[in-house]
Amino acid sequence: MAETLNIDLEAIAAQAEEQNIDFFDCFTDAIAQYDIPQQLKIYDSVGYQCYQALDFASAITFWRLGGAVAMVGGFDSDSAGFLSDIGNASVELGEYQQAIDALVTAEQRIEDSEDERLIDIVLGLSQAYRLVEDRPSANHYAKLALRQAQSINTYFEVCRAHLNLGNSCSTDLDYHLANEHYLKALEHAVTGELDTLLLATIQMNLGNSCKHFLDNDGALVYFQQAESIFKQRKSDEIYALYINMAIVYSKTHQFDEAQQCLDSALAFYQHINNHADSAICLINLGRLEEERGNNDKALDHHFAALAIFERNEALSASKSTCFLNIANCYLVRGEQTEALNYYQQCKDSGEVFEQINLIASGLKGFGDIYHNQGKYQLAQQNYHQCLTLSEQCGDSELVLAVSINLGSLYSETGELERAVKLYQSALTNAQQLGHDKYEISVLVNIASLYLTFNQIELAHQSLYRALDKVTDFADASLEAKVYSTLANLFEITGQFEHAIDYCLQAIALKQDDNASALGLSYGSLARLYEQLEDVQAAYQYYEKAQALFEQANDLKHYNIGAVNFSFFLYQQNLDKDRVSQLQQDALDYFSQHHMHESLVALYANLGLMVQDHDIDKAKGFYQQALDIHQSIVVPLLDESWHIFYRQQAGQIYQRLIDIQYQQKAFGEVFDSIQGLKSSTFLKKIAKHEIKKPGDISEQQQSIIDSEQALFVELEELKVQGDYSANDLQLITDKTAALQILHDEISIFDPAYPFFRRGERIPFSLLKDYLI
């Protein structure tokens, strides 16, 4: 240590060690020869040297000794200065309550309201209260500091006050107001030609504001300006800057640059034993690996950060962030039980989880798990709560993510009008914010909707827009999602070889640690080879898909796959015992989780399997499927349109009619025709007043006329009560013919909403707003 007023600190340290006495006692004896004002200067100077060397504990001890001397000598003003320094050093040590106590006492000891040291004390109190999350007190002192600075009216003080107030606004998630104060601070720093380190700090904070607005280019400009100054001045602040730069580099997929920043910062913080910032570096390294798709490496970093927090009691409150990150990694890997466990630990971990952004992220995690498990109501509740909170805290990225997932949920449950509105909003926001990742996700989901409507060309356009972007974006998981949806498109159009090519490309891009996602791709391959009548390949891929779902403990997709696999085994006359077991497992799971659409499909398959040798049992299965169909569709008829149920109901009624004809149960045939009529919505059509628009084709009008006539004919037969098998067969044939016409001829004119395919959603909404 350097000498101060002829005090040789190294000699004092050696003497204390030789005599086995406390260094600070020895130091006090050594400076006793000086008068009190000189002693105060020594304590102040040596404390400052320790502070500069980041030895905050020693600095505090020297300043405490100086403060005690000042009080004994009646130098109250100097005592307040020491307390102010103690408070600032305590903040650096993370001892925030000690800092507040020291600063409050210092404020009380300064009697002159115009004393310039007051602003240091008030700024320190604002920072300390902000760190203990006492936001009202933090904001009070931040505003008080600005008023005091403006009364002093120097560039330096006003600049510092605006900087501090910007930090308070940022803590309150008011990033727009924070940005205004940072810009004012920058203006005073430049105009007043203030110290460049202060300028760099302001630039770093402005970069963080840009980061919150998803303005990554603007953030990097400010960060790089700050980096240049920190390098020139050899300031340790550069490592805090590197953490922020790494986040932006990661979001812009400049992964190597992000890695270099974080490795450099981690090495520095580990060298100086700064555990809190070391953990922050590890957390960000984990998130970087998540972006790269390396979930195993990500978990290693997150668990390393968690270990630091658990070893240091003062940092234990920060465990919530680690729990959340670990849960997200397990969720991506498809390990839902582990994910749910860590989400719950995050929720139970205490005060930190009260932060809005952490609550919102946790709610999304719970929503994703419930969504994957088929617990749609719980998933919807969590998604909606997350959406509300993420909008409240201005987290536009989380708003986009949860909007897409909620739209996907609505799409699965048939509420496509709600799905489209969410997708439309998400697509617009993603484009405005320049967020390619979410724009690609929305385009893929939109394409899936088009496939539902058999709008192949529009689905193709949407997917190729996504493919163009994802190639530049270099995100393997997103690229795999695009390829998987392209495989679905070619499967629907019967181009099975092309579908297989895209499916294999998707598999090649997917990470081995995500067994569930791989299982879905192998299941698609199995269906494709089944269509190509390659029994051996289909069997192999069904087996592989089921094994992967089991490995990931993904019971939802395991049992959905079990329905397809069991039907395949049945058709190929393979392993009858396994067919029964797969069906029973699926039946138990779907019933337990109220997965009604899957139950309808399962009962329909069961009916078809037994139809040839047990007609009555087949009728029972079909009726169970129809009962479930009615229990869901009828209550939701006016608000969500389930094309899947309705098409399937029509197919099941056709099967029942075939059986009833064989049994000559003509009364049942009539009931089934009535049900079939209901499934094609003839009754609803008849209740509407039809007005022929000028551009409707003759063929389309013919369908309208035929359906009305058929409805009238059915009603007349019912009234007469006198009908033959031939009458019923004729009406059945007419109904089937009209179903085929509905598939071949689309009537999308807004004047005829009830004619839209499946009557699910205004096609114009898709066409006008999504592509």
LINTA-V908246 format. One record per helix or strand of 2 or more residues. SS is the DSSP state (alpha for helix, beta for strand). FROM is the first residue (numbers start at 1). TO is the last residue. Records with the same first field share a line. If there is no record, write none. Layout:
BEGIN
SS: FROM-TO, FROM-TO
END
This chain:
BEGIN
alpha: 9-19, 23-30, 36-52, 56-73, 76-93, 96-109, 117-131, 135-152, 155-171, 175-191, 196-212, 216-233, 237-251, 255-271, 275-292, 295-311, 313-332, 336-348, 351-354, 356-372, 376-392, 396-412, 416-433, 436-452, 456-473, 476-492, 496-509, 515-531, 535-551, 555-571, 576-592, 596-610, 615-636, 643-663, 666-679, 682-687, 698-720, 725-744, 750-755, 757-759, 763-770
END
